Structure formats: C-alpha cells, structure tokens
Amino acid sequence: MLLFDFGVEVGTPRTRSQYLNDNEAAIILGKEPALRKRTRHIDVRLHFVQEEIAEERTTLEWISTVELSADSLTKSLAADKLLYLRPKYLSG
C-alpha cells in the first residue's frame, strides 16, 4: 500500500539507472567483484551496488569533476563554476 501511495506499481519492470561519478576508484570497486575479498571491511552498500551492476539494473559512469552538477549540492563553489552549472539546473 505504501509503495502504491508513492506511485510505484509492484510487478512492473524497473528502468535501468545510471550513476555518474568523478571518483575512478569508486567506479572500479563497483564494477570489479573480484576485488571483493580485499574489500571485506567496506560497507554492505558497495556489495549492493556490485549486485545491481552484475544484474545489469544499473551502470556506473565516469564524469569530469567540472561537469558534475552534484558538487554544487555538497560543496561551496566558486562563482564561475556556479554560473557554468546554473543552466543545467534550469533546463530540467
């Protein structure tokens, strides 16, 4: 019932998610399940991401730090970068 309230229909196919990241090491850890033995101390969330990638339900892609619009939500930005990213927010 709660899922229905949020507009989620149970049993419908999910769309594939794409996550953009400027951290190459994080992308490698997400894509390489062979590194699992060396990363046992890492949070369970990493293993969830690895399973999602293995099942082809999501992808991790690298993006330049300059293009990463999420930075403006987590860091203070110089005026020039904020002006560069502003059209991306306003265009939808």
Secondary structure as GFF3:
##gff-version 3
##sequence-region A 1 92
A	DSSP	alpha_helix	2	5	.	.	.	ID=ss1
A	DSSP	beta_strand	17	21	.	.	.	ID=ss2
A	DSSP	alpha_helix	24	31	.	.	.	ID=ss3
A	DSSP	three_ten_helix	33	39	.	.	.	ID=ss4
A	DSSP	alpha_helix	44	54	.	.	.	ID=ss5
A	DSSP	beta_strand	58	62	.	.	.	ID=ss6
A	DSSP	alpha_helix	71	74	.	.	.	ID=ss7
A	DSSP	alpha_helix	79	90	.	.	.	ID=ss8
###
